[in-house]
């Protein structure tokens, strides 16, 4: 399959079941919203080392937030509910409670297949007895006295079943070309709801394979896609490819990730062959590890 | 579905105990059944139809029309739904309330929200003495003046006022603050068409109390003439 002179591999991205949650962060202005949300979603690129994968889903205007202040919605994903709950509480305590003027609200309402997990339920004890709760429109909030005034947080937020690890690879003739294409894709994908691209700037350059020559390593560099190893290993790369970058997507549903992948790949294809991008591929483990397969040809078939 | 409406008949001279007339007690009853209920479990107790004309079919929302200060104990122990009082009401409005909303468009007598635990009481007019007395939690908002001993022996909860009342010794001034939760509270008032609808000022004088009962409650005085 070829779109605009860019080859789309007949392969698929292999993704996993995760647990996801959404939190709405508000503050006095967007500057402090981002201070809070960037801290909360910092060091959250991959579950391998960070416990959770988190990112800012989108900006919210003041009439979209519960308290009428500007905000963002943050999505957070983990391999299990226990880790997600623990990470959410830790990050709430260290990043939102501490951030001047910040407040936190549930981003997923109660419903079928939605579990309620603690947002401020345990954080309230920071109030040392001076915390007070308010039940407003059947939602419980906690008011915790802090030095800048009062920290307001909803008691719980919703946790749902989600999918993590949707991805595609950008194969280009140079590092700047690959990066430019990746940036273009991310810009387009940021507009898609219910997904995040958790890596720095949404892009990861160190794709991994399962296993290693070192017994203690579970994952190691994806040598088949490393341009400098072309002559050494059973490389996936043709002669002209000099740089590969990957975009990883976590989303609330299969459909959300499909849309994000299509929008991203489409944006790159619109740059055309002249941009230096030659191929789009995807990362998988032979289809045995993850239950969700995102087939590139199926996803892009609806476009070209 | 129309709100279940109790219109007080004319020429009623005595106090009426309205504790039976809450969403909890009247769910799934027909008008005839309601009319024939005895107001109290006492000998020679009057029937509801002796004092009220009953209409409507939605017991989740109860309206008192032609209401005056003879109606005591409205919303006692209620846990859900809404009661709207078009007029004044007597003592113990929303006493021991455990949820739901009470809107009083007129004045309320003494002991509004006595021992209330959850829920919301909005009074457009005045409230009498001991407003929010022995309150356990919940929210009471009074737009008009309140009498003496507001928040007497309150444990937790919020009493929102628009004018500084006369406070007793165990209520402590905590200063003036802009409280973010008020944005949520005011937003929840929006659908209730009371005088609080227009209130936007999140800057309030905060009094904590009653210190004789741990002092986790608060009386907030909001200047409603300021729009932001």
Interface residues (C-beta under 8 A of the other chain):
Chain A: X66 X67 X68 X69 X103 X129 X130 X132 X133 X134 X135 X136 X137 X141 X143 X149 X150 X152
Chain B: X118 X137 X138 X139 X156 X158 X177 X178 X179 X180 X181 X183 X184 X185 X187 X188 X216 X218
